[in-house]
Amino acid sequence: MDKPVLMIHKIEKNLIVPKLKDFVLTFDDGLYNHFYYYPKIEKIETEKIFFVSTNIICKGKQSKKFISSENCHKKAFEGNYEDFMNVDQISYLSTRKNVIIGGHSHFHKNLNFFSSLKDKIDHIKMDTELMLEWFNKNLNIFPVKFCFPYNNDLNGLYQTVLKSYGINEFYGRERVSIEGYISS
């Protein structure tokens, strides 16, 4: 029987509970707080998938303020990557038991802002090639699991393009938000 899938953006201490072993845990965006809390998460015996946007990687000092994912992205789009993991941290996680590193695009763009279908497809192809190149160069892995930026697969378009590259397991809106699960 497959486990239901939880979507985690920002980790908070009160969200790390034993019942999480009943779920596949997915961590979006490669946020530093995912790595910071990993020693507590590691103890949970379940599959953990960390989805990384390969152009949004910390190259310097990391913040421990742990702001919302939305605000992390705003800062990153302005060139400040302090809220994200660095290559060494992602590499470390890739060696851990029950951990998979998945793709989350290269640029993490909202494709609804592209005006034409051709522009969307061209961007997905270019973005996927850059993402795969980064994974090969920095981690020597091929990400077979992928989470759509903003959980939007454009009614199957994104998935269709990614399958042509050999990516075959997808995550998006079907996941349950951990905040919604814990509060219920």
C-alpha positions as CSV (number, residue, x, y, z in Angstrom):
1,M,0.0,0.0,0.0
2,D,1.4,3.4,-1.0
3,K,1.7,6.0,1.7
4,P,0.0,9.4,1.3
5,V,2.4,12.2,0.5
6,L,3.0,15.3,2.6
7,M,4.3,18.6,1.2
8,I,6.6,20.5,3.5
9,H,8.0,24.0,2.8
10,K,9.1,25.6,6.1
11,I,9.8,23.2,8.9
12,E,8.9,24.2,12.4
13,K,9.7,22.2,15.5
14,N,6.1,21.6,16.3
15,L,5.5,19.9,12.9
16,I,8.0,17.1,13.6
17,V,5.8,14.5,15.1
18,P,6.1,10.6,15.2
19,K,3.0,10.1,13.0
20,L,4.9,11.5,10.0
21,K,6.3,7.9,9.5
22,D,2.9,7.1,7.9
23,F,3.6,9.5,5.0
24,V,6.2,10.0,2.3
25,L,7.7,13.4,3.2
26,T,8.5,15.9,0.4
27,F,10.5,19.0,1.0
28,D,10.1,21.7,-1.6
29,D,12.6,24.3,-2.7
30,G,15.9,23.1,-1.1
31,L,15.4,25.4,1.9
32,Y,18.2,25.6,4.4
33,N,15.8,24.9,7.3
34,H,15.2,21.4,5.8
35,F,18.9,20.7,6.3
36,Y,19.0,22.4,9.7
37,Y,16.2,20.2,11.0
38,Y,17.4,17.1,9.2
39,P,18.8,15.4,12.3
40,K,15.3,15.3,13.8
41,I,13.7,14.4,10.4
42,E,16.2,11.6,9.9
43,K,14.8,9.7,12.8
44,I,11.4,9.3,11.1
45,E,11.5,6.0,9.3
46,T,9.9,6.9,5.9
47,E,10.9,8.0,2.5
48,K,12.0,11.7,2.3
49,I,12.3,13.5,-1.0
50,F,14.1,16.8,-1.2
51,F,13.1,18.8,-4.3
52,V,15.9,21.2,-5.4
53,S,15.8,24.1,-7.8
54,T,19.3,24.0,-9.1
55,N,19.8,27.7,-9.8
56,I,18.7,28.6,-6.3
57,I,21.6,27.3,-4.3
58,C,23.4,29.1,-1.4
59,K,27.0,30.0,-2.1
60,G,27.8,31.9,1.1
61,K,26.5,32.5,4.6
62,Q,23.1,31.0,5.5
63,S,20.3,32.6,7.4
64,K,18.8,31.0,10.4
65,K,15.7,33.2,10.4
66,F,13.6,30.6,8.6
67,I,11.1,32.8,6.8
68,S,8.3,31.6,4.6
69,S,9.1,29.8,1.3
70,E,7.4,32.7,-0.6
71,N,9.7,35.2,1.1
72,C,12.7,33.0,0.5
73,H,11.9,33.0,-3.2
74,K,11.4,36.8,-3.3
75,K,14.9,37.2,-1.9
76,A,16.4,34.6,-4.2
77,F,14.9,36.3,-7.3
78,E,16.7,39.4,-6.1
79,G,20.0,37.5,-5.9
80,N,20.0,36.6,-2.1
81,Y,20.2,32.8,-1.7
82,E,21.0,32.7,2.1
83,D,17.8,30.8,2.8
84,F,18.7,27.8,0.6
85,M,21.0,24.8,1.0
86,N,24.4,24.7,-0.5
87,V,25.8,22.0,-2.8
88,D,27.7,20.2,0.1
89,Q,24.5,20.0,2.2
90,I,22.4,18.6,-0.8
91,S,25.2,16.1,-1.5
92,Y,25.3,15.0,2.2
93,L,21.5,14.5,2.1
94,S,21.8,12.4,-1.1
95,T,23.9,9.8,0.9
96,R,21.4,9.4,3.7
97,K,19.1,6.4,4.2
98,N,15.5,6.9,2.9
99,V,16.5,10.2,1.2
100,I,16.0,11.0,-2.5
101,I,17.0,14.2,-4.2
102,G,14.5,15.2,-6.8
103,G,14.3,18.0,-9.4
104,H,12.3,21.2,-8.9
105,S,13.4,22.9,-12.1
106,H,16.4,25.2,-12.5
107,F,14.9,28.7,-12.4
108,H,11.6,27.9,-10.5
109,K,9.6,30.1,-12.8
110,N,5.8,30.4,-12.8
111,L,5.0,29.3,-16.3
112,N,1.6,30.9,-16.3
113,F,3.4,34.2,-17.0
114,F,4.6,32.9,-20.4
115,S,2.2,34.1,-23.1
116,S,2.4,31.4,-25.7
117,L,2.4,27.6,-25.6
118,K,5.7,27.6,-27.6
119,D,7.3,29.9,-25.0
120,K,6.2,27.6,-22.2
121,I,7.6,24.5,-24.0
122,D,10.9,26.2,-24.9
123,H,11.3,27.3,-21.3
124,I,10.6,23.9,-19.9
125,K,13.1,22.3,-22.3
126,M,15.9,24.8,-21.6
127,D,15.2,24.8,-17.8
128,T,15.2,21.0,-17.7
129,E,18.5,20.7,-19.6
130,L,20.1,23.2,-17.2
131,M,18.7,21.3,-14.2
132,L,20.0,17.9,-15.5
133,E,23.4,19.4,-16.3
134,W,23.6,20.8,-12.7
135,F,22.6,17.4,-11.1
136,N,25.2,15.6,-13.3
137,K,28.0,18.0,-12.6
138,N,27.4,18.6,-8.9
139,L,25.9,15.4,-7.6
140,N,26.5,12.9,-10.4
141,I,22.9,11.8,-10.2
142,F,19.9,11.8,-12.5
143,P,16.7,13.0,-10.7
144,V,13.9,10.6,-11.6
145,K,11.4,12.4,-9.3
146,F,10.2,15.9,-10.0
147,C,8.0,18.4,-8.3
148,F,6.5,21.1,-10.4
149,P,7.3,24.7,-9.4
150,Y,4.2,26.2,-7.8
151,N,2.7,22.6,-8.1
152,N,1.6,23.5,-11.6
153,D,2.1,20.9,-14.4
154,L,0.1,23.0,-16.9
155,N,-2.6,20.3,-17.4
156,G,0.0,17.7,-18.2
157,L,2.2,19.7,-20.5
158,Y,5.1,19.9,-18.1
159,Q,4.9,16.2,-17.4
160,T,4.9,15.3,-21.1
161,V,8.0,17.3,-21.8
162,L,9.8,15.9,-18.7
163,K,9.0,12.3,-19.7
164,S,11.0,12.9,-23.0
165,Y,14.1,13.5,-20.7
166,G,13.5,10.3,-18.7
167,I,11.9,11.8,-15.6
168,N,9.0,9.7,-14.7
169,E,7.7,10.4,-11.2
170,F,5.9,13.6,-10.6
171,Y,4.6,15.6,-7.6
172,G,2.3,18.6,-7.3
173,R,-1.1,19.5,-6.0
174,E,-2.1,16.0,-5.0
175,R,0.1,16.3,-1.9
176,V,-1.3,17.3,1.5
177,S,0.3,20.3,3.2
178,I,1.8,19.4,6.5
179,E,0.3,22.5,8.1
180,G,-3.2,21.3,7.1
181,Y,-2.4,17.8,8.4
182,I,-1.0,18.8,11.7
183,S,-3.9,21.3,12.4
184,S,-6.6,18.7,11.6
